[in-house]
Amino acid sequence: MAEPTKTTFAEGQLKALVERIERLEEEKKTIAADIKEVYAEAKGNGFDIKILRKVISLRKKEPEERQEEEAMIDLYLAALGIVVNREEAA
């Protein structure tokens, strides 16, 4: 009789996990819609959404990671003959 108990427990655990995931997926949809509204508001106020997304992406990174990315971008641009002097741009 031990077998039905284990199966019942596993089924209950599986059901609970599926329900939690479904609930989180719904929350994710709501949050995504909220973020979309904020971007629309920013666009309505004249901000460049593409640049805003890049700024948010950069803020998520550690300073060292950002510097490494900028160095790689500069290297690629230089290889293409496009030279950007970041010191003058700042």
PDB file of N, CA, C and O in Angstrom:
ATOM      1  N   MET A   1       0.795  -1.208   0.000  1.00  0.00           N
ATOM      2  CA  MET A   1       0.000   0.000   0.000  1.00  0.00           C
ATOM      3  C   MET A   1       0.840   1.276   0.000  1.00  0.00           C
ATOM      4  O   MET A   1       0.297   2.372  -0.142  1.00  0.00           O
ATOM      5  N   ALA A   2       2.115   1.148   0.152  1.00  0.00           N
ATOM      6  CA  ALA A   2       2.981   2.319   0.160  1.00  0.00           C
ATOM      7  C   ALA A   2       3.033   2.983  -1.215  1.00  0.00           C
ATOM      8  O   ALA A   2       3.224   4.195  -1.310  1.00  0.00           O
ATOM      9  N   GLU A   3       2.869   2.224  -2.244  1.00  0.00           N
ATOM     10  CA  GLU A   3       2.966   2.749  -3.604  1.00  0.00           C
ATOM     11  C   GLU A   3       1.901   3.796  -3.930  1.00  0.00           C
ATOM     12  O   GLU A   3       2.257   4.847  -4.462  1.00  0.00           O
ATOM     13  N   PRO A   4       0.616   3.572  -3.644  1.00  0.00           N
ATOM     14  CA  PRO A   4      -0.384   4.595  -3.955  1.00  0.00           C
ATOM     15  C   PRO A   4      -0.129   5.914  -3.231  1.00  0.00           C
ATOM     16  O   PRO A   4      -0.434   6.978  -3.770  1.00  0.00           O
ATOM     17  N   THR A   5       0.419   5.862  -2.032  1.00  0.00           N
ATOM     18  CA  THR A   5       0.704   7.086  -1.286  1.00  0.00           C
ATOM     19  C   THR A   5       1.792   7.899  -1.980  1.00  0.00           C
ATOM     20  O   THR A   5       1.674   9.117  -2.113  1.00  0.00           O
ATOM     21  N   LYS A   6       2.848   7.224  -2.422  1.00  0.00           N
ATOM     22  CA  LYS A   6       3.917   7.925  -3.134  1.00  0.00           C
ATOM     23  C   LYS A   6       3.395   8.534  -4.427  1.00  0.00           C
ATOM     24  O   LYS A   6       3.731   9.672  -4.756  1.00  0.00           O
ATOM     25  N   THR A   7       2.592   7.800  -5.150  1.00  0.00           N
ATOM     26  CA  THR A   7       2.021   8.292  -6.407  1.00  0.00           C
ATOM     27  C   THR A   7       1.111   9.481  -6.144  1.00  0.00           C
ATOM     28  O   THR A   7       1.166  10.483  -6.857  1.00  0.00           O
ATOM     29  N   THR A   8       0.282   9.368  -5.126  1.00  0.00           N
ATOM     30  CA  THR A   8      -0.632  10.456  -4.788  1.00  0.00           C
ATOM     31  C   THR A   8       0.151  11.703  -4.397  1.00  0.00           C
ATOM     32  O   THR A   8      -0.191  12.813  -4.804  1.00  0.00           O
ATOM     33  N   PHE A   9       1.206  11.514  -3.603  1.00  0.00           N
ATOM     34  CA  PHE A   9       2.036  12.646  -3.200  1.00  0.00           C
ATOM     35  C   PHE A   9       2.685  13.290  -4.418  1.00  0.00           C
ATOM     36  O   PHE A   9       2.669  14.513  -4.551  1.00  0.00           O
ATOM     37  N   ALA A  10       3.259  12.480  -5.312  1.00  0.00           N
ATOM     38  CA  ALA A  10       3.916  12.999  -6.508  1.00  0.00           C
ATOM     39  C   ALA A  10       2.923  13.741  -7.394  1.00  0.00           C
ATOM     40  O   ALA A  10       3.247  14.791  -7.950  1.00  0.00           O
ATOM     41  N   GLU A  11       1.713  13.198  -7.528  1.00  0.00           N
ATOM     42  CA  GLU A  11       0.692  13.866  -8.339  1.00  0.00           C
ATOM     43  C   GLU A  11       0.318  15.210  -7.727  1.00  0.00           C
ATOM     44  O   GLU A  11       0.168  16.203  -8.440  1.00  0.00           O
ATOM     45  N   GLY A  12       0.170  15.240  -6.411  1.00  0.00           N
ATOM     46  CA  GLY A  12      -0.156  16.495  -5.729  1.00  0.00           C
ATOM     47  C   GLY A  12       0.952  17.511  -5.872  1.00  0.00           C
ATOM     48  O   GLY A  12       0.694  18.694  -6.092  1.00  0.00           O
ATOM     49  N   GLN A  13       2.184  17.054  -5.749  1.00  0.00           N
ATOM     50  CA  GLN A  13       3.339  17.942  -5.896  1.00  0.00           C
ATOM     51  C   GLN A  13       3.414  18.487  -7.317  1.00  0.00           C
ATOM     52  O   GLN A  13       3.660  19.676  -7.524  1.00  0.00           O
ATOM     53  N   LEU A  14       3.199  17.613  -8.289  1.00  0.00           N
ATOM     54  CA  LEU A  14       3.221  18.042  -9.691  1.00  0.00           C
ATOM     55  C   LEU A  14       2.144  19.074  -9.966  1.00  0.00           C
ATOM     56  O   LEU A  14       2.390  20.084 -10.625  1.00  0.00           O
ATOM     57  N   LYS A  15       0.952  18.816  -9.459  1.00  0.00           N
ATOM     58  CA  LYS A  15      -0.160  19.747  -9.659  1.00  0.00           C
ATOM     59  C   LYS A  15       0.159  21.109  -9.039  1.00  0.00           C
ATOM     60  O   LYS A  15      -0.118  22.149  -9.636  1.00  0.00           O
ATOM     61  N   ALA A  16       0.739  21.095  -7.846  1.00  0.00           N
ATOM     62  CA  ALA A  16       1.093  22.350  -7.179  1.00  0.00           C
ATOM     63  C   ALA A  16       2.138  23.118  -7.983  1.00  0.00           C
ATOM     64  O   ALA A  16       2.043  24.338  -8.120  1.00  0.00           O
ATOM     65  N   LEU A  17       3.131  22.412  -8.513  1.00  0.00           N
ATOM     66  CA  LEU A  17       4.163  23.068  -9.312  1.00  0.00           C
ATOM     67  C   LEU A  17       3.577  23.678 -10.583  1.00  0.00           C
ATOM     68  O   LEU A  17       3.896  24.814 -10.936  1.00  0.00           O
ATOM     69  N   VAL A  18       2.730  22.928 -11.258  1.00  0.00           N
ATOM     70  CA  VAL A  18       2.101  23.428 -12.487  1.00  0.00           C
ATOM     71  C   VAL A  18       1.264  24.665 -12.188  1.00  0.00           C
ATOM     72  O   VAL A  18       1.303  25.634 -12.946  1.00  0.00           O
ATOM     73  N   GLU A  19       0.512  24.644 -11.101  1.00  0.00           N
ATOM     74  CA  GLU A  19      -0.322  25.793 -10.748  1.00  0.00           C
ATOM     75  C   GLU A  19       0.520  27.012 -10.408  1.00  0.00           C
ATOM     76  O   GLU A  19       0.161  28.132 -10.771  1.00  0.00           O
ATOM     77  N   ARG A  20       1.637  26.809  -9.715  1.00  0.00           N
ATOM     78  CA  ARG A  20       2.537  27.931  -9.399  1.00  0.00           C
ATOM     79  C   ARG A  20       3.102  28.526 -10.673  1.00  0.00           C
ATOM     80  O   ARG A  20       3.150  29.747 -10.827  1.00  0.00           O
ATOM     81  N   ILE A  21       3.532  27.665 -11.591  1.00  0.00           N
ATOM     82  CA  ILE A  21       4.086  28.156 -12.858  1.00  0.00           C
ATOM     83  C   ILE A  21       3.034  28.928 -13.636  1.00  0.00           C
ATOM     84  O   ILE A  21       3.327  29.988 -14.190  1.00  0.00           O
ATOM     85  N   GLU A  22       1.822  28.415 -13.684  1.00  0.00           N
ATOM     86  CA  GLU A  22       0.744  29.109 -14.393  1.00  0.00           C
ATOM     87  C   GLU A  22       0.469  30.472 -13.766  1.00  0.00           C
ATOM     88  O   GLU A  22       0.253  31.452 -14.479  1.00  0.00           O
ATOM     89  N   ARG A  23       0.475  30.537 -12.460  1.00  0.00           N
ATOM     90  CA  ARG A  23       0.231  31.799 -11.764  1.00  0.00           C
ATOM     91  C   ARG A  23       1.351  32.796 -12.079  1.00  0.00           C
ATOM     92  O   ARG A  23       1.090  33.970 -12.341  1.00  0.00           O
ATOM     93  N   LEU A  24       2.594  32.321 -12.051  1.00  0.00           N
ATOM     94  CA  LEU A  24       3.729  33.190 -12.362  1.00  0.00           C
ATOM     95  C   LEU A  24       3.708  33.664 -13.814  1.00  0.00           C
ATOM     96  O   LEU A  24       4.072  34.804 -14.102  1.00  0.00           O
ATOM     97  N   GLU A  25       3.284  32.794 -14.721  1.00  0.00           N
ATOM     98  CA  GLU A  25       3.168  33.182 -16.133  1.00  0.00           C
ATOM     99  C   GLU A  25       2.147  34.313 -16.293  1.00  0.00           C
ATOM    100  O   GLU A  25       2.356  35.237 -17.079  1.00  0.00           O
ATOM    101  N   GLU A  26       1.053  34.234 -15.551  1.00  0.00           N
ATOM    102  CA  GLU A  26       0.043  35.299 -15.598  1.00  0.00           C
ATOM    103  C   GLU A  26       0.616  36.602 -15.054  1.00  0.00           C
ATOM    104  O   GLU A  26       0.388  37.671 -15.622  1.00  0.00           O
ATOM    105  N   GLU A  27       1.363  36.512 -13.952  1.00  0.00           N
ATOM    106  CA  GLU A  27       1.994  37.702 -13.384  1.00  0.00           C
ATOM    107  C   GLU A  27       2.989  38.298 -14.369  1.00  0.00           C
ATOM    108  O   GLU A  27       3.103  39.518 -14.492  1.00  0.00           O
ATOM    109  N   LYS A  28       3.710  37.422 -15.071  1.00  0.00           N
ATOM    110  CA  LYS A  28       4.689  37.879 -16.059  1.00  0.00           C
ATOM    111  C   LYS A  28       3.993  38.656 -17.175  1.00  0.00           C
ATOM    112  O   LYS A  28       4.499  39.684 -17.626  1.00  0.00           O
ATOM    113  N   LYS A  29       2.837  38.169 -17.621  1.00  0.00           N
ATOM    114  CA  LYS A  29       2.079  38.875 -18.660  1.00  0.00           C
ATOM    115  C   LYS A  29       1.661  40.256 -18.183  1.00  0.00           C
ATOM    116  O   LYS A  29       1.750  41.234 -18.927  1.00  0.00           O
ATOM    117  N   THR A  30       1.205  40.330 -16.939  1.00  0.00           N
ATOM    118  CA  THR A  30       0.771  41.610 -16.375  1.00  0.00           C
ATOM    119  C   THR A  30       1.944  42.577 -16.283  1.00  0.00           C
ATOM    120  O   THR A  30       1.815  43.750 -16.634  1.00  0.00           O
ATOM    121  N   ILE A  31       3.080  42.089 -15.814  1.00  0.00           N
ATOM    122  CA  ILE A  31       4.265  42.944 -15.688  1.00  0.00           C
ATOM    123  C   ILE A  31       4.733  43.400 -17.069  1.00  0.00           C
ATOM    124  O   ILE A  31       5.096  44.564 -17.243  1.00  0.00           O
ATOM    125  N   ALA A  32       4.729  42.503 -18.049  1.00  0.00           N
ATOM    126  CA  ALA A  32       5.138  42.874 -19.408  1.00  0.00           C
ATOM    127  C   ALA A  32       4.228  43.971 -19.963  1.00  0.00           C
ATOM    128  O   ALA A  32       4.694  44.893 -20.633  1.00  0.00           O
ATOM    129  N   ALA A  33       2.942  43.866 -19.681  1.00  0.00           N
ATOM    130  CA  ALA A  33       2.003  44.894 -20.142  1.00  0.00           C
ATOM    131  C   ALA A  33       2.287  46.222 -19.446  1.00  0.00           C
ATOM    132  O   ALA A  33       2.213  47.280 -20.071  1.00  0.00           O
ATOM    133  N   ASP A  34       2.612  46.170 -18.157  1.00  0.00           N
ATOM    134  CA  ASP A  34       2.946  47.386 -17.414  1.00  0.00           C
ATOM    135  C   ASP A  34       4.201  48.049 -17.976  1.00  0.00           C
ATOM    136  O   ASP A  34       4.253  49.270 -18.124  1.00  0.00           O
ATOM    137  N   ILE A  35       5.208  47.239 -18.288  1.00  0.00           N
ATOM    138  CA  ILE A  35       6.450  47.766 -18.854  1.00  0.00           C
ATOM    139  C   ILE A  35       6.176  48.401 -20.211  1.00  0.00           C
ATOM    140  O   ILE A  35       6.716  49.464 -20.521  1.00  0.00           O
ATOM    141  N   LYS A  36       5.350  47.764 -21.011  1.00  0.00           N
ATOM    142  CA  LYS A  36       4.993  48.300 -22.321  1.00  0.00           C
ATOM    143  C   LYS A  36       4.326  49.671 -22.175  1.00  0.00           C
ATOM    144  O   LYS A  36       4.588  50.579 -22.964  1.00  0.00           O
ATOM    145  N   GLU A  37       3.476  49.814 -21.178  1.00  0.00           N
ATOM    146  CA  GLU A  37       2.810  51.095 -20.930  1.00  0.00           C
ATOM    147  C   GLU A  37       3.817  52.182 -20.552  1.00  0.00           C
ATOM    148  O   GLU A  37       3.692  53.327 -20.987  1.00  0.00           O
ATOM    149  N   VAL A  38       4.811  51.823 -19.745  1.00  0.00           N
ATOM    150  CA  VAL A  38       5.821  52.800 -19.337  1.00  0.00           C
ATOM    151  C   VAL A  38       6.644  53.247 -20.540  1.00  0.00           C
ATOM    152  O   VAL A  38       6.955  54.430 -20.677  1.00  0.00           O
ATOM    153  N   TYR A  39       6.997  52.301 -21.414  1.00  0.00           N
ATOM    154  CA  TYR A  39       7.721  52.670 -22.639  1.00  0.00           C
ATOM    155  C   TYR A  39       6.862  53.578 -23.514  1.00  0.00           C
ATOM    156  O   TYR A  39       7.370  54.535 -24.098  1.00  0.00           O
ATOM    157  N   ALA A  40       5.571  53.287 -23.610  1.00  0.00           N
ATOM    158  CA  ALA A  40       4.668  54.139 -24.392  1.00  0.00           C
ATOM    159  C   ALA A  40       4.610  55.541 -23.794  1.00  0.00           C
ATOM    160  O   ALA A  40       4.585  56.532 -24.524  1.00  0.00           O
ATOM    161  N   GLU A  41       4.589  55.620 -22.481  1.00  0.00           N
ATOM    162  CA  GLU A  41       4.590  56.923 -21.805  1.00  0.00           C
ATOM    163  C   GLU A  41       5.884  57.678 -22.108  1.00  0.00           C
ATOM    164  O   GLU A  41       5.870  58.876 -22.391  1.00  0.00           O
ATOM    165  N   ALA A  42       7.004  56.952 -22.041  1.00  0.00           N
ATOM    166  CA  ALA A  42       8.295  57.580 -22.331  1.00  0.00           C
ATOM    167  C   ALA A  42       8.326  58.098 -23.768  1.00  0.00           C
ATOM    168  O   ALA A  42       8.797  59.205 -24.029  1.00  0.00           O
ATOM    169  N   LYS A  43       7.819  57.284 -24.695  1.00  0.00           N
ATOM    170  CA  LYS A  43       7.773  57.703 -26.096  1.00  0.00           C
ATOM    171  C   LYS A  43       6.882  58.930 -26.259  1.00  0.00           C
ATOM    172  O   LYS A  43       7.213  59.851 -27.006  1.00  0.00           O
ATOM    173  N   GLY A  44       5.759  58.938 -25.560  1.00  0.00           N
ATOM    174  CA  GLY A  44       4.849  60.081 -25.609  1.00  0.00           C
ATOM    175  C   GLY A  44       5.482  61.353 -25.072  1.00  0.00           C
ATOM    176  O   GLY A  44       5.092  62.460 -25.445  1.00  0.00           O
ATOM    177  N   ASN A  45       6.464  61.187 -24.192  1.00  0.00           N
ATOM    178  CA  ASN A  45       7.167  62.343 -23.632  1.00  0.00           C
ATOM    179  C   ASN A  45       8.409  62.709 -24.440  1.00  0.00           C
ATOM    180  O   ASN A  45       9.198  63.560 -24.029  1.00  0.00           O
ATOM    181  N   GLY A  46       8.577  62.058 -25.596  1.00  0.00           N
ATOM    182  CA  GLY A  46       9.647  62.431 -26.506  1.00  0.00           C
ATOM    183  C   GLY A  46      10.956  61.672 -26.344  1.00  0.00           C
ATOM    184  O   GLY A  46      11.950  62.024 -26.980  1.00  0.00           O
ATOM    185  N   PHE A  47      10.979  60.646 -25.512  1.00  0.00           N
ATOM    186  CA  PHE A  47      12.215  59.879 -25.336  1.00  0.00           C
ATOM    187  C   PHE A  47      12.350  58.835 -26.439  1.00  0.00           C
ATOM    188  O   PHE A  47      11.359  58.297 -26.933  1.00  0.00           O
ATOM    189  N   ASP A  48      13.592  58.562 -26.812  1.00  0.00           N
ATOM    190  CA  ASP A  48      13.909  57.553 -27.818  1.00  0.00           C
ATOM    191  C   ASP A  48      13.906  56.192 -27.124  1.00  0.00           C
ATOM    192  O   ASP A  48      14.764  55.910 -26.287  1.00  0.00           O
ATOM    193  N   ILE A  49      12.947  55.363 -27.476  1.00  0.00           N
ATOM    194  CA  ILE A  49      12.747  54.080 -26.805  1.00  0.00           C
ATOM    195  C   ILE A  49      13.926  53.137 -27.029  1.00  0.00           C
ATOM    196  O   ILE A  49      14.322  52.416 -26.113  1.00  0.00           O
ATOM    197  N   LYS A  50      14.481  53.134 -28.218  1.00  0.00           N
ATOM    198  CA  LYS A  50      15.623  52.265 -28.512  1.00  0.00           C
ATOM    199  C   LYS A  50      16.795  52.605 -27.585  1.00  0.00           C
ATOM    200  O   LYS A  50      17.441  51.711 -27.038  1.00  0.00           O
ATOM    201  N   ILE A  51      17.057  53.893 -27.417  1.00  0.00           N
ATOM    202  CA  ILE A  51      18.147  54.339 -26.550  1.00  0.00           C
ATOM    203  C   ILE A  51      17.801  54.050 -25.091  1.00  0.00           C
ATOM    204  O   ILE A  51      18.670  53.644 -24.319  1.00  0.00           O
ATOM    205  N   LEU A  52      16.560  54.253 -24.711  1.00  0.00           N
ATOM    206  CA  LEU A  52      16.125  53.971 -23.345  1.00  0.00           C
ATOM    207  C   LEU A  52      16.339  52.494 -23.003  1.00  0.00           C
ATOM    208  O   LEU A  52      16.806  52.169 -21.911  1.00  0.00           O
ATOM    209  N   ARG A  53      16.001  51.609 -23.927  1.00  0.00           N
ATOM    210  CA  ARG A  53      16.225  50.173 -23.706  1.00  0.00           C
ATOM    211  C   ARG A  53      17.708  49.870 -23.545  1.00  0.00           C
ATOM    212  O   ARG A  53      18.088  49.041 -22.717  1.00  0.00           O
ATOM    213  N   LYS A  54      18.552  50.541 -24.337  1.00  0.00           N
ATOM    214  CA  LYS A  54      20.001  50.333 -24.245  1.00  0.00           C
ATOM    215  C   LYS A  54      20.519  50.822 -22.891  1.00  0.00           C
ATOM    216  O   LYS A  54      21.346  50.158 -22.265  1.00  0.00           O
ATOM    217  N   VAL A  55      20.036  51.974 -22.442  1.00  0.00           N
ATOM    218  CA  VAL A  55      20.452  52.512 -21.143  1.00  0.00           C
ATOM    219  C   VAL A  55      20.074  51.531 -20.027  1.00  0.00           C
ATOM    220  O   VAL A  55      20.876  51.272 -19.131  1.00  0.00           O
ATOM    221  N   ILE A  56      18.874  50.998 -20.082  1.00  0.00           N
ATOM    222  CA  ILE A  56      18.432  50.038 -19.070  1.00  0.00           C
ATOM    223  C   ILE A  56      19.297  48.790 -19.109  1.00  0.00           C
ATOM    224  O   ILE A  56      19.658  48.243 -18.067  1.00  0.00           O
ATOM    225  N   SER A  57      19.626  48.343 -20.308  1.00  0.00           N
ATOM    226  CA  SER A  57      20.498  47.180 -20.464  1.00  0.00           C
ATOM    227  C   SER A  57      21.878  47.445 -19.858  1.00  0.00           C
ATOM    228  O   SER A  57      22.434  46.586 -19.173  1.00  0.00           O
ATOM    229  N   LEU A  58      22.419  48.618 -20.108  1.00  0.00           N
ATOM    230  CA  LEU A  58      23.735  48.969 -19.581  1.00  0.00           C
ATOM    231  C   LEU A  58      23.725  49.088 -18.061  1.00  0.00           C
ATOM    232  O   LEU A  58      24.695  48.708 -17.404  1.00  0.00           O
ATOM    233  N   ARG A  59      22.647  49.609 -17.499  1.00  0.00           N
ATOM    234  CA  ARG A  59      22.569  49.759 -16.045  1.00  0.00           C
ATOM    235  C   ARG A  59      22.539  48.415 -15.330  1.00  0.00           C
ATOM    236  O   ARG A  59      22.906  48.332 -14.157  1.00  0.00           O
ATOM    237  N   LYS A  60      22.113  47.374 -16.011  1.00  0.00           N
ATOM    238  CA  LYS A  60      22.069  46.040 -15.407  1.00  0.00           C
ATOM    239  C   LYS A  60      23.470  45.437 -15.270  1.00  0.00           C
ATOM    240  O   LYS A  60      23.677  44.505 -14.493  1.00  0.00           O
ATOM    241  N   LYS A  61      24.421  45.973 -16.025  1.00  0.00           N
ATOM    242  CA  LYS A  61      25.766  45.394 -16.080  1.00  0.00           C
ATOM    243  C   LYS A  61      26.684  46.056 -15.060  1.00  0.00           C
ATOM    244  O   LYS A  61      26.499  47.211 -14.677  1.00  0.00           O
ATOM    245  N   GLU A  62      27.667  45.293 -14.641  1.00  0.00           N
ATOM    246  CA  GLU A  62      28.714  45.820 -13.769  1.00  0.00           C
ATOM    247  C   GLU A  62      29.598  46.763 -14.591  1.00  0.00           C
ATOM    248  O   GLU A  62      29.713  46.599 -15.805  1.00  0.00           O
ATOM    249  N   PRO A  63      30.219  47.745 -13.938  1.00  0.00           N
ATOM    250  CA  PRO A  63      31.075  48.693 -14.679  1.00  0.00           C
ATOM    251  C   PRO A  63      32.152  48.002 -15.526  1.00  0.00           C
ATOM    252  O   PRO A  63      32.429  48.425 -16.649  1.00  0.00           O
ATOM    253  N   GLU A  64      32.754  46.943 -14.986  1.00  0.00           N
ATOM    254  CA  GLU A  64      33.798  46.238 -15.732  1.00  0.00           C
ATOM    255  C   GLU A  64      33.225  45.592 -16.998  1.00  0.00           C
ATOM    256  O   GLU A  64      33.859  45.601 -18.053  1.00  0.00           O
ATOM    257  N   GLU A  65      32.036  45.041 -16.877  1.00  0.00           N
ATOM    258  CA  GLU A  65      31.389  44.403 -18.027  1.00  0.00           C
ATOM    259  C   GLU A  65      31.058  45.438 -19.103  1.00  0.00           C
ATOM    260  O   GLU A  65      31.225  45.182 -20.295  1.00  0.00           O
ATOM    261  N   ARG A  66      30.583  46.620 -18.664  1.00  0.00           N
ATOM    262  CA  ARG A  66      30.284  47.697 -19.613  1.00  0.00           C
ATOM    263  C   ARG A  66      31.547  48.154 -20.332  1.00  0.00           C
ATOM    264  O   ARG A  66      31.540  48.357 -21.546  1.00  0.00           O
ATOM    265  N   GLN A  67      32.637  48.315 -19.572  1.00  0.00           N
ATOM    266  CA  GLN A  67      33.898  48.759 -20.169  1.00  0.00           C
ATOM    267  C   GLN A  67      34.405  47.741 -21.175  1.00  0.00           C
ATOM    268  O   GLN A  67      34.893  48.107 -22.244  1.00  0.00           O
ATOM    269  N   GLU A  68      34.292  46.467 -20.837  1.00  0.00           N
ATOM    270  CA  GLU A  68      34.732  45.418 -21.757  1.00  0.00           C
ATOM    271  C   GLU A  68      33.895  45.448 -23.035  1.00  0.00           C
ATOM    272  O   GLU A  68      34.431  45.306 -24.134  1.00  0.00           O
ATOM    273  N   GLU A  69      32.580  45.634 -22.891  1.00  0.00           N
ATOM    274  CA  GLU A  69      31.699  45.706 -24.058  1.00  0.00           C
ATOM    275  C   GLU A  69      32.059  46.907 -24.923  1.00  0.00           C
ATOM    276  O   GLU A  69      32.140  46.789 -26.146  1.00  0.00           O
ATOM    277  N   GLU A  70      32.277  48.069 -24.295  1.00  0.00           N
ATOM    278  CA  GLU A  70      32.646  49.266 -25.052  1.00  0.00           C
ATOM    279  C   GLU A  70      33.966  49.057 -25.790  1.00  0.00           C
ATOM    280  O   GLU A  70      34.117  49.488 -26.934  1.00  0.00           O
ATOM    281  N   ALA A  71      34.923  48.393 -25.131  1.00  0.00           N
ATOM    282  CA  ALA A  71      36.216  48.135 -25.771  1.00  0.00           C
ATOM    283  C   ALA A  71      36.042  47.232 -26.991  1.00  0.00           C
ATOM    284  O   ALA A  71      36.669  47.453 -28.027  1.00  0.00           O
ATOM    285  N   MET A  72      35.200  46.228 -26.865  1.00  0.00           N
ATOM    286  CA  MET A  72      34.957  45.331 -27.990  1.00  0.00           C
ATOM    287  C   MET A  72      34.249  46.064 -29.128  1.00  0.00           C
ATOM    288  O   MET A  72      34.575  45.856 -30.296  1.00  0.00           O
ATOM    289  N   ILE A  73      33.294  46.910 -28.797  1.00  0.00           N
ATOM    290  CA  ILE A  73      32.597  47.690 -29.824  1.00  0.00           C
ATOM    291  C   ILE A  73      33.593  48.599 -30.543  1.00  0.00           C
ATOM    292  O   ILE A  73      33.585  48.695 -31.770  1.00  0.00           O
ATOM    293  N   ASP A  74      34.454  49.267 -29.762  1.00  0.00           N
ATOM    294  CA  ASP A  74      35.468  50.136 -30.362  1.00  0.00           C
ATOM    295  C   ASP A  74      36.392  49.344 -31.281  1.00  0.00           C
ATOM    296  O   ASP A  74      36.749  49.813 -32.361  1.00  0.00           O
ATOM    297  N   LEU A  75      36.778  48.143 -30.851  1.00  0.00           N
ATOM    298  CA  LEU A  75      37.649  47.292 -31.660  1.00  0.00           C
ATOM    299  C   LEU A  75      36.976  46.930 -32.985  1.00  0.00           C
ATOM    300  O   LEU A  75      37.594  47.018 -34.046  1.00  0.00           O
ATOM    301  N   TYR A  76      35.717  46.525 -32.916  1.00  0.00           N
ATOM    302  CA  TYR A  76      34.980  46.157 -34.133  1.00  0.00           C
ATOM    303  C   TYR A  76      34.808  47.360 -35.051  1.00  0.00           C
ATOM    304  O   TYR A  76      34.987  47.253 -36.264  1.00  0.00           O
ATOM    305  N   LEU A  77      34.459  48.516 -34.465  1.00  0.00           N
ATOM    306  CA  LEU A  77      34.297  49.720 -35.278  1.00  0.00           C
ATOM    307  C   LEU A  77      35.605  50.107 -35.946  1.00  0.00           C
ATOM    308  O   LEU A  77      35.621  50.488 -37.117  1.00  0.00           O
ATOM    309  N   ALA A  78      36.700  50.011 -35.204  1.00  0.00           N
ATOM    310  CA  ALA A  78      38.008  50.345 -35.775  1.00  0.00           C
ATOM    311  C   ALA A  78      38.346  49.398 -36.925  1.00  0.00           C
ATOM    312  O   ALA A  78      38.903  49.819 -37.939  1.00  0.00           O
ATOM    313  N   ALA A  79      38.005  48.120 -36.763  1.00  0.00           N
ATOM    314  CA  ALA A  79      38.259  47.143 -37.825  1.00  0.00           C
ATOM    315  C   ALA A  79      37.468  47.472 -39.085  1.00  0.00           C
ATOM    316  O   ALA A  79      37.868  47.115 -40.193  1.00  0.00           O
ATOM    317  N   LEU A  80      36.348  48.152 -38.905  1.00  0.00           N
ATOM    318  CA  LEU A  80      35.512  48.551 -40.045  1.00  0.00           C
ATOM    319  C   LEU A  80      35.858  49.947 -40.550  1.00  0.00           C
ATOM    320  O   LEU A  80      35.229  50.455 -41.479  1.00  0.00           O
ATOM    321  N   GLY A  81      36.861  50.559 -39.931  1.00  0.00           N
ATOM    322  CA  GLY A  81      37.286  51.892 -40.352  1.00  0.00           C
ATOM    323  C   GLY A  81      36.428  52.996 -39.767  1.00  0.00           C
ATOM    324  O   GLY A  81      36.472  54.130 -40.244  1.00  0.00           O
ATOM    325  N   ILE A  82      35.661  52.687 -38.756  1.00  0.00           N
ATOM    326  CA  ILE A  82      34.832  53.685 -38.087  1.00  0.00           C
ATOM    327  C   ILE A  82      35.478  53.972 -36.731  1.00  0.00           C
ATOM    328  O   ILE A  82      35.478  53.123 -35.840  1.00  0.00           O
ATOM    329  N   VAL A  83      36.023  55.166 -36.589  1.00  0.00           N
ATOM    330  CA  VAL A  83      36.720  55.496 -35.360  1.00  0.00           C
ATOM    331  C   VAL A  83      35.854  56.457 -34.556  1.00  0.00           C
ATOM    332  O   VAL A  83      35.422  57.499 -35.048  1.00  0.00           O
ATOM    333  N   VAL A  84      35.619  56.079 -33.317  1.00  0.00           N
ATOM    334  CA  VAL A  84      34.841  56.926 -32.409  1.00  0.00           C
ATOM    335  C   VAL A  84      35.729  57.273 -31.242  1.00  0.00           C
ATOM    336  O   VAL A  84      36.237  56.390 -30.550  1.00  0.00           O
ATOM    337  N   ASN A  85      35.920  58.572 -31.019  1.00  0.00           N
ATOM    338  CA  ASN A  85      36.709  59.024 -29.881  1.00  0.00           C
ATOM    339  C   ASN A  85      35.746  59.292 -28.738  1.00  0.00           C
ATOM    340  O   ASN A  85      35.089  60.333 -28.704  1.00  0.00           O
ATOM    341  N   ARG A  86      35.661  58.368 -27.815  1.00  0.00           N
ATOM    342  CA  ARG A  86      34.710  58.476 -26.704  1.00  0.00           C
ATOM    343  C   ARG A  86      35.020  59.654 -25.795  1.00  0.00           C
ATOM    344  O   ARG A  86      34.108  60.223 -25.194  1.00  0.00           O
ATOM    345  N   GLU A  87      36.298  60.035 -25.681  1.00  0.00           N
ATOM    346  CA  GLU A  87      36.665  61.153 -24.812  1.00  0.00           C
ATOM    347  C   GLU A  87      36.093  62.457 -25.348  1.00  0.00           C
ATOM    348  O   GLU A  87      35.652  63.306 -24.573  1.00  0.00           O
ATOM    349  N   GLU A  88      36.095  62.624 -26.664  1.00  0.00           N
ATOM    350  CA  GLU A  88      35.524  63.835 -27.258  1.00  0.00           C
ATOM    351  C   GLU A  88      34.012  63.816 -27.174  1.00  0.00           C
ATOM    352  O   GLU A  88      33.382  64.864 -27.035  1.00  0.00           O
ATOM    353  N   ALA A  89      33.423  62.628 -27.257  1.00  0.00           N
ATOM    354  CA  ALA A  89      31.960  62.511 -27.219  1.00  0.00           C
ATOM    355  C   ALA A  89      31.423  62.775 -25.825  1.00  0.00           C
ATOM    356  O   ALA A  89      30.266  63.169 -25.677  1.00  0.00           O
ATOM    357  N   ALA A  90      32.235  62.567 -24.803  1.00  0.00           N
ATOM    358  CA  ALA A  90      31.769  62.732 -23.420  1.00  0.00           C
ATOM    359  C   ALA A  90      31.769  64.151 -22.973  1.00  0.00           C
ATOM    360  O   ALA A  90      31.401  64.440 -21.834  1.00  0.00           O
TER     361      ALA A  90
END
